[in-house]
């Protein structure tokens, strides 16, 4: 970690000498940590310093993200077997943790466009995370169930030519390829993992009625991704749920694939051009999952060498409200279409509707 930090310092000192642009400091309140759906408990801040020109005509930036706060949430795995548990289970183990996340890295533009660094860029970062359990410690199959301290190295490539009109109709394509490695020697609990992700998103404008304010506009969101995570002991926070919406299980398996088609219709703006903008959306999700990490060999979700796996499909929709481009509220509902996995175990609650409320805040200063 010390060597990596020293390399970053040397890298940016060289960039500052080589650059002809005047570097500047920036920061933004990227999001907030929220507990009990609506109670803010801490900020997620983003910092930047740049641009430099380490390579002639190409933009280089130092980037950092800092998040801290208090989270009270449920772990949707059994503490003894690691078996997945459904959302809403009444006896799910709960964790109470102040936590801190810090990322320090860089982004290097690969196309000589002054204001479009992210059209094609590569990035790398050192990530640190610490959690302290304020509740009663429990015995668990997960060594980081109570408190945790760990680090990882990450990097990737981003292609992004997306644009947004005054009526918030999006157009363009975004491609992301990234990887992360969190070895046991960077963890106080000997957690160990590596992960890969590839994702493509395309925005297709459909129509936009003329007017100073948004009257009615629509676009499609087409997205597909593949994620893979492996390790002798994957941290709890890396057990990410499937992107296929409406399933009551997280299905946080090693392999997860996902494809969606979503229609978004921007309704008449309630303020300004699109300053208070309600949006209606419908979606059709499809995917696949296979093989759980961190699970007892005697689990019913395993059968010899075979792990729980199978296709996923759901349909649904919802409403969102964008406030001044700074905050958003999204209410979604959906219906899972497939009931059982490859072992015959149930992965849905008899096709019961799923719903969720999401809050977000994006404020640049």
N, C-alpha and C positions, 0 to 999 in steps of 0.2 A: 504493500500500500504506500509506503514512504517513497519507494522508487517510482511508482506510478505518478504520485503527486509531484515529485521532482521533475519527471519528464514533462508533465503538463506545464509547470512553471517555465522550464527551458523552452518549450514549444512556443509559448506566448511571448516570452522575451524576444525570441528570434522573430516572431511575427511582428512585434511592435517596431523593431528595427527595420524590417523589410517593408512595412506598410507605408503607403503614401496618404491613406485616408486618416482623418482625425477620429480616434476611438472615443467612445462615450459610454457612460454607465446607464443602464435602464433597469427598471423593475416593474413588476405587476402583481396584483393580487389575482392569482390564477384560478383559485377555487377555495372553498371552505370545507372543513370537516364538519359533518352534521351528525348529531345523535338524536335518537327518538324521532326520526324523520325530519324535524324542523329546528332543533336546538343547535345553533352553531357552537362549536367547541374549540376551534382553532383554524388558522389560515394555512393555505398552501401558496407560497410566494415563489415567483420566478425572477431571477436576476440575470443580467447579461452585460457583457463588456466587449465592445467592438464597434465597427468592423476593423480588422486588420487585413493586410494582403500578404500572407505568408507565401503564397504563390502568385505570380504576376497576373493581375486582372481578376483574381478570384477572391471572394470574401471569406474571412475566417472570424468566428465569434467564440468567445468564452460564454458558457451557459451554466447556470446553477438553479436548482430547485430545492426549496426548504419547506417542509410541512411539519406541523406539530399540533397536538391537541389531545382530546380525550375521546375514546371510543368504547362503547358498550354494545357488544354484538354477540351473536350466537355462532358457534362452530358447528357446521352441519355435517359432522362426522362423529361416530361413536368413539369415546375415549379409549375403549378397550380393544375393539376390533378394527376400528377405522371405517366401519360400514357407513355408507352415505345415509343421511337422514333427511326427511322431507322438510321443506319450509313450513313453518307453523307447528312443528312438533312441540308439544307442551313441556317436555322434559329435556330439551336440548341444552347442552352445557353452554354457559355464558361466560364471557371474558370481559373484564373491566381493565382497560389499559390506556394510560397516557403513552403516546408514542411519538417518535421523531424520525423523519426521513430526510436524508440529504443527498443530493446528486451534484457532482461537479464534473463538467465535461466540456467538450468543444463541438462545434459544427463547422464543417468545411464545405463551402460551395464549390461545385464542379463546372458551372456554366457562368461565363463572364457577363452577368447581368446585375447591374448595381443594386436594384431594388428587388430582385427575385432570387435571392440566395437559395430558397427552398425549392426552386424549380427542379434542381437536382443537387443533392448534398449527401455527405456522409457525416456520421457523428460517433462519438465515443464518450463514455462516462464511468466514473467510480461512484457506486451507490452504497450508502450506509443506512442502517435501520436499527432502531432500539425501541423496545417495549418493556413496560413494567406492569405486572399484574397487581392490582390493588385488592383483588378479591382473595378468596381462599384458594390456596394451591391445591391442585388435584393431580393424581397419578394419571398418566396418559401415554398412549402410543406415540404421541407427538412430543418430542423433547422441548419444543418452543411453545408449548401450550400455555405456560405460565408467564415467563418473561423471556425476552429474546434480544440478541445483539448479533448482527451479521453484516457482511459486506458482499458486494458483487461487482463484476466488470461487465459492461454492456456496450454494444455498438450496432450500427446498422446503416442502411441507405434509404433515402426518401426521394421520391419523384412526386412533385405536386404542382399541377398547373391549374388548380381549381380557382374559380372566380365566383363572386356573389354580386348580384345587381342591387340597386337601391330598394327593390321589393323583396330582397333576400331569396331570389331564385338562384340556385347553385348550378354551376356548369364545370365540366372538366373531369380529370382523372387523377387519382392519388395511388401510388404504389409504395408499400413499406416492406422492407426486409430487415429483420433484426435478430440478434442473439444475445444471450446473457449467461454468465457463468458465476455461480456462487459456491466456491469450494469450501470444504469443511474447515480449512485453516483460517478462513475469514469469518468463522462463526463460533460464538461462545457455546452454542448447543450442538456443534458438529453437524448442523444441517448441511446438505450437499445437493446441488441441483445444477442442471443446465437446461436451457430452453431455446427454441427457435420459433419464429413467426414470419409468415408471408401473407400480405393482405393487399387486395386490389379493390378500390372503390371508384365507381363512375357515377357522376351526376348528369342527368339528361333533362334539359329544360323541355317542358311540354307547351305551355302557353303563359302569357303575362298580359292581362288586359291593360290598356293604356290608361294613365291617370297619374296625377301628382302623388297620391297615396295609393298603396296597394288595394286594388278592388278584388281581384281574384287571380291567382297564379298557381302554377303547379310544376313539379318536376319529379323525376324518378330517382331513387337511390338503388343502385345495383352493387352489391358487395359480396366478396368471397374471401375466405381466409383459411389457412391451415396453421395449427399450433401444435407443438410437441414439447413436452417437458419430461425430464427423466432425472433420476438421482437416487442415492441410497437413502436420503431423508429429505424430502421436499418440504420447505417451510409452509406453515399453514396459510400465510398471506399469498403464497404463490399457487395455491389450489384454486385456480380461477374457474368459475362456472362456464358452462357452454354458452355460446352466443345465440343459440336457438331459443327464442323466448317462449314462455308459458309452461315450462316444465318445473314441477315442484321439487325436483332433485337438482343439486348443483351440477352433477355429472362432470366433476372436475378430474377428468381422466388424462392419461398421458397424451393421447392423440385426440384432437378435436378439429373437425372440419365444419365449415359453415358457408351457406350461400343464402342471400335474401334478395327479394325484390320489394321495394317499399314505395308507395305513392304518397307524396306529400302535397297537400293543397293549402296554400296560404289564403286565409280568409280576409275579409276587409280589415284594414288596419284601424285600430281604435285610437291611435295617436300618431300624427306625423306621417311620413312616407311609409314607414314600417317600424315605428318606434315601440308600439305595443301591438304585437302581431300574434294572433291566434292561428294555429296550424292544425289541420286534421290530417291523420295519416292512417293507412292500412298497410299490412305487411303479410308476406308469405315467407316463412323461414324453413330451411331444410339443412340437415347436417348429419354428422356421423361422430361417434365417440368410441374409444376402445381403451381398456386397461387402466385400473386405478393405481396410483402411487400410495405408499404408506398405508398398507392394509394387511391385517393378519392373514397368514397363510391358511387359516381355518375358516376364513370368512365365507359366508354363503354367496358372496359376490364373486367367488372364484370356484372353479370346478377343474381340479387337476391343473393342467397348463392353460386352460381357457379362462379368460377374464370376461366380466360383463362388457358387452359391446352392442352396437346396433345403430340403425338409422334413427333420425329424429325429424319431425315435421310439425309445424304449427301455423296457425293463422291468427290474426288479431288486428288491433288498431288502437287509436287513442287521440288525445288532444294535447297540444302544448301551447304555452304562452311565453313568447320572448319579450323581455322587458328592456328596452333601450339597448339591446345587444350586450347587456351586462349580466343579466340573470335569466334563468328559464325554469319553468315548472312543466313537467311532463307526466301525464297520467296515461298509463297503458293497460290494456287487457288483452288476453289471448286464450286460445284453446289448443292444447296438445292433441295431435292426431294419432300418435302411436302409443301403445300402452305398456309393452313388455320389452325386455332386453333379450339378448341371445340365450340367456340361461332361464328364461321364463319368468324372471322377477319383474314386479311392477315398477314402472318409472313415471307413472302419472296417477293422479287421484281420480280414477274413473272419469276421465275427461272433464274434470272440474275446471272452471275458469280461473285463470291466474290474473292478478292485477298488481300494479305497483305505482308508487309516486316517487319521482326523482326531482331533486332540486339541484341547481347548479349556479355558480357565480363566476363571471369572467370580467375582471375590471383592470384595465391597463392604466398606469399612472405615469 
